Amino acid sequence: MIAPSTSPLPTFVEDLLREQQDMTAVERFALEHAELASSPTERRYRSLLPATAPQPGQQYGFEVDLDRCSGCKACVTACHAMNGLDDNETWREVGLLIGGSFSLPVLQHVTTACHHCVEPGCMSACPTLAYEKDPVTGIVKHLDDQCFGCQYCVLACPYEVPKFHAAKGIVRKCDMCSSRLKAGEAPACVQACPHEAIRISLVDIAGLRRDVATNDFLPTAPSARFTIPTTKYVTERAGGTELRSGDEDVDTPEHNHVPLMVMLVLSQVAVGLFIAGAVTTTSARMELLAAGWLFGLGAIVTATAHLGRPWLAYRAVLGWRTSWLSREIIAFGALQAVATVAVVCATEAEQLGAAAADGIAWLTVVMGLTAVWCSAMIYAVTPRTYWALPYTATKFFGTTMLVAALASGLVGTGGTMAFSVVSLVALVKLIVESRQRHAPGDDRWAERSSRLLYGPLRDAWIVRCGLLMLFGIVGPMLLASAHPSSTVAGGLIAIGCLAAEFCERALFFRAAAAPRMPRGIAG
Amino acid sequence: MSTITPPPTSTFWETAREWLHQRDGVLSRELLLEPSRFGLGQLPSRLQPDAVAQSTCGFCSTGCSLQIHLKNGEAIGLSPSGDYPVNLGMACPKGWEALTVLDSSERATVPLLRNASGQLTPVDWSTAARTFVDGVRAVQAQHGPDSFAFLGTGQMPTEELAFYGALAKFGLGMVHGDANTRQCMATSAVAYKQAFGFDAPPFTYADFEQSDVLIFIGANPCIAHPILWERVMRNTLRPEIIVIDPRRTETAMQATQHLAIQPKGDLTLLYGVANILIERGWIDRDFLESHTAGFEEFADFVRDYPLDRVVRETGLTATEIEKLVAAIHQGKAVSIWWTMGVNQSYQGVRTAQAIINLCLMTGNIGRPGTGPNSITGQCNAMGSRLFGNTSSMLGGRDFTVAEHRREVASLLKIDEACVPSRSSWAYPEILEGVRRGEIKGLWIVATNPSHSWIDQDGFAALREQLDFLVVQDMYATTETAAIADLVLPAAGWGEKDGTFINSERRIGVIRKVKRAPGQALADFAIFRLLAEAADCGAMFREWSTPEAVFAILQRLSIGRPCDISGINGYAMLDQQGGIQWPYPASSTTPTTERRLFADRRFFTADERAKFLFDPVRPLPEVCDAEYPLLLMTGRGSVAQWHTETRTRQSAVLRKLSPSGLALEIHPADAAAVGIEPQDQVLVTSRRGQITVTAFLTETVGRGRVFLPMHDPRVNQLTHAVFDPHSRQPSYKDCAVSVTSADRAPRSAGPDRLASYPSKVLR
């Protein structure tokens, strides 16, 4: 206790500041709460855990009683605190379903975390084998030290579960507090729900597979058919039909993934140049192959820049059995190696003979097209409608063909025919892209993509179309008609086409509406 | 030799394997859970505590106990206390994040004084204290002693609130002071005081579990008091849950009956229900005759509220009302709970008393599971009501009663002349005083009226009228601190000791578990310093520590309804899991849950509860052609607290809040003015206009719109009308218009309204 009367004000201030920083009192009363054997909470959550371990054919799953979930969101903060997550990192989210009828409106909060799917999209996508599904519990666990931060799992999961932690350069996610469960303790969310709305139950895997076609899972949520989620949402309330997610109408462009965008265009330009190189029999072959080789190298370097932990890039090959990303990386790696040989062969064509030079040049073409196919599959297998194979393949092979034809035309192979092909490819791309914008179909996510292209991405779309029409359609037509073409005009058109394709690829990422669980209100 | 050679720590193959497939490492170990002590289950190793301490949460009035995890004497985390009778091991997100909000770059860390060029610049505490005293004295010398007023809070511990009120009034000679509890609980306090003779919420939380009929009026505990809803969910009687609220809220969703009443139709409904109960004789005659006063007049009065009138004025059907009446009659233990929907109203006191009247009539008081029960707002609104020394004097006394003044002066050993004999002006009267030029200085502690006061532009204009504005707060960035002449940096919850009183009258301890940033001082220390600087330190010599002040408050409570003289210091509060008042010296061991009026003796002179009532008044601002929609305000989400000075400091709480300001509007009302989802819309009232995002939802009902109160712009719209008894602002009923803010119509594309059910658009 400080006695102020005898001391002047500044001394008293010093005493008060010292007393404020003194933390000895806390130890005194803390001792009163000596060892507690078990918390009363433990008695409550006993009934929220399964009595037995999963039998063969079963696994653990979250079970959420929607009628008991009142939207308090304690589960999110408890998970955050009890698992020691970083600042704004959350492994559980609470979304909102809204709608119903005028006479009986519905307001339903929905707590959601990893669904520990029967066929985890994250796991089959991972190029480094950083995901494991426990053979007994079915828990999908992420090996943080194995991850190199490619974020492909983020794109592959229909439920936005894996979250990229930029500072650590890896992805992290819910593991159902597997270590707690092992010790008979409930997961953080289960023990922190004041209303006992979340429990761990045993689910029948065969049953889930069987019901996948009819499984509603949750209104507005992505279909269960992609990955067969094991979370069970139960409710006795009626009126699940006319529900909307709280963010139904919020159209925010998706992440642009700049390195991926650049890598895709560069790699497809490379393959296009390899095609032009193989087709031509003139001395331009060497230049075309060398240019392709340089673009290929650029693509590989850019792709590595996308990784959160690029020094572990070598691990990318491990997932080749299931991951299209692994396959793409292997394909482009091999292509680059073969292209090196092709360039050398083209330089030494006279010594080696035309057949060998032709052969290796065409080998780069076959390998290049395979690699582009792998690229397309990476996106096509994710649950984003905007990336469905026909669209993605048209875009990716379109870029390749556009470059192949333009390069051929510019080096004088194929004459006016080459330029006509450029215009034709550009036209096809334009039609496909417009169709995605104008007539997206019934799919809710495709509709959102369409709205994005009409809304926040409208200007970018106009620029894309303008560039392609000017440099991909009109320009090549002029070149075709004005023989012999000027190098300056040709170069300008090539740059213009490249710009148009970068725009297309930026929109490819920005407009690819990701399926997601319902979210809350956004203002 | 049979000894087995231990394998080398790392063979080539193991290294290679790890190089390729690394199952363990720094990143995995960071999240690796290990068993911890104190019954806390598993925690990551860096979060393993070496001691724990209990502290009552400092956000809302539920009064949850949080177990603070300590390492080397300082907090490193927390979890809800498992054995505390309030929260039973649970907490809402605000509680879970209570420590996070303390670490913020927005904290006030040094006193700030506005210099000649208008900038807030750091000064030392001695200068700040002297400037404060000089400023107060200068204003008082020029404009009279009552020209300097103070505006406090329900967020500080009782000991600090008492010190604040005592220093301001007894030490510095101020007359007028009030707290932000005026904005939240004044109505309930006045309603109880008039009806029961003392501000005495009668219930205990066990009542949630013991009712077979629970009625919630203007309350959304599911997100405003989630841990109280925990208690409702533990009710095993399969209770009837009736929610009376214009909106279909989370709580309405959980109800067995939701009465989507017209805003402010509650008083008419309650009178109508009383009328039917009386007509049918569904009342407790014996109780009325022995323990109440004024029933016959009330019975006469409610004849003016026949069913057809109630149907007409509330928008409810006769069947809905009949079902409500039947539920009250059939219930064995009926409890009626209310919050801001009732309190923040121009006729809130009479509405709360209409609830009290229903309970009195049907004998639903003093028994388990019954009661007219006000769920309080702030963590220590109840402490403020009893010991804030603002409208009522310490211990719920009256400044105008000479006997009370003598008691307090004698108990505090101060000169009776220091105790003002006039009642303090209420918050709106103080601000009116500023407008008239009678109040020229304000000392604002732990509240943010620049954001929260109704009709905000009016408040901003008042700033210009003040000669000296002092703001004492944890954060230097509040809207009010930004316009202050002097900012005093305060330590917050978790950085100081004291006690809170929760909704069920439970006194709980808060503990200092973290170091305050920079030179921030506990409000308690600031008051000591200012007392010293104002040369009235001698008056507060005994007020040396919070626990010493608790002993003073106990002395002040002797013989009052809130007598707590039997509590043996903070240690006893800690051991017992908090103690509900009253707890006089004569008490034996406290039972965990206690309610008032089991003996049916009220605190009025004749020990009878009073029936109080007035005719229903029309809406102060009726919707018309120009302003066709009624704007209601309220809580946005569980993760937001009032003006968000604290909650916005937590990244997780921000994530759990709506990302912007969204206006809830019915799809049919939106369609009528051509508004599509997510459109930017102008919300215009007679006082202001703001631009927000439209969120179309059927839950808000036709003809009304809703805005969360947390955005500083919302109170540019609200209408400064007050309850005549409680002077509480009526935040939830102003007329507005809503129009599209987009000049150009939306470009082509899918029609989003098409996705809405056609029947709601008709």
Interface residues (C-beta under 8 A of the other chain):
Chain A: M1 I2 P4 S5 L9 P10 F12 V13 L16 L17 E19 Q20 Q21 M23 T24 A25 V26 E27 F29 A30 L31 E32 H33 E35 L36 A37 S38 S39 P40 T41 E42 R44 D67 R68 S70 G71 C72 K73 A74 V76 T77 A78 H80 A81 M82 N83 G84 D87 N88 T90 V94 I98 G99 G100 S101 F102 P105 V106 L107 Q108 H109 L129 L143 D144 D145 Q146 C147 K168 I170 R172 C177 S179 R180 A183 E185 Q191 A192 C193 P194 H195 E196 E242 R244 E248 D249 V250 D251 R315 L318 P440 E447 S450 R451 Y454 G455 R458 G520 I521 A522 G523
Chain B: L20 H21 Q22 R23 D24 G25 V26 L27 S28 E30 L31 L32 L33 P35 R37 F38 G39 L40 G41 Q42 L43 P44 R46 L47 A51 V52 A53 Q54 Q67 L70 G73 E74 G77 L78 S79 P80 G82 D83 N87 L88 G89 M90 A91 C92 P93 W96 E97 D124 W125 S126 A129 R130 C222 I223 P226 I227 W229 E230 M233 R248 T249 E250 T251 A252 M253 Q254 A491 E495 D497 R511 K512 V513 R515 A516 Q519 A520 L521 A522 A525 R528 L529 E532 A533 G537 A538 R541 S544 T545 Y570 A571 D574 Q575 S637 V638 A639 A651 V652 L653 R654 K655 L656 P658 S659 G660 L661 A662 A668 E676 P677 Q678 V692 T693 F695 L696 T697 E698 T699 R702 S747 A748 G749 P750 R752 S755 P757 K759 V760
